[in-house]
Amino acid sequence: MVSGAPPSGYSRWTVRLIAEEAVRRRLVPTVGRETIRMLLLHNDMKPWRQKTSQPD
């Protein structure tokens, strides 16, 4: 999910956006930002450091 393009209007994935998207996609019923942060840390992922280009 986070390796793809961020939602429209955003240039990067944030922890908050990842949490919202996980709930929207029904991957989890609820999830907190801290849980997402710990998962990203544990898997050495840093999507907020990678700026993705927006399609025109």
N, C-alpha and C positions, 0 to 999 in steps of 0.2 A: 504494500500500500504506500509506504513512504518513499519508495524508490521511484515512484511515478510522479507525475506532475501534481503540484498542490492544487487545492480548490481554486476556482476562478476568483480573481481579485487578490490573490496572494502570490508572492514570489518564492516563499519557502514554507515548509511544514514546520509548525510549532508543536510543542507538547500538547497545548490546548486543542489545536486543530486535529491532531492525531486521535486524542481522546474522543472528540466529537464525531469524527469519521468512523471510528470503531463502533460506536453506539449506533450511528446512522446505518452502517452496513450490517448491523445485528450480529457482529462478532462477539459482543458481550452485552448483557443487559444494562450494566452501568460500569463505569471505570473512572478512576480519579487520575488527575495529572501526575501525581507522585508515582502511581503504579506504572504509567506509561514511561515516565522518566527512568524508573528503575529497570524496566525491560530494555529500554534503549541503552542504558549504561551497561547492563549485563551482556548485551549482544554487540557492544562497541559500535553502535550506530549513532550518527550525528546528522540527521536530515536538515537541521537548521543551518548547517555550515555549507550546504550545497545549494547554490542558487540554480533553479531550473528555469529554462526559457519558457515564456508563455507563447502559445500558438497565436498567430494573428487572426 
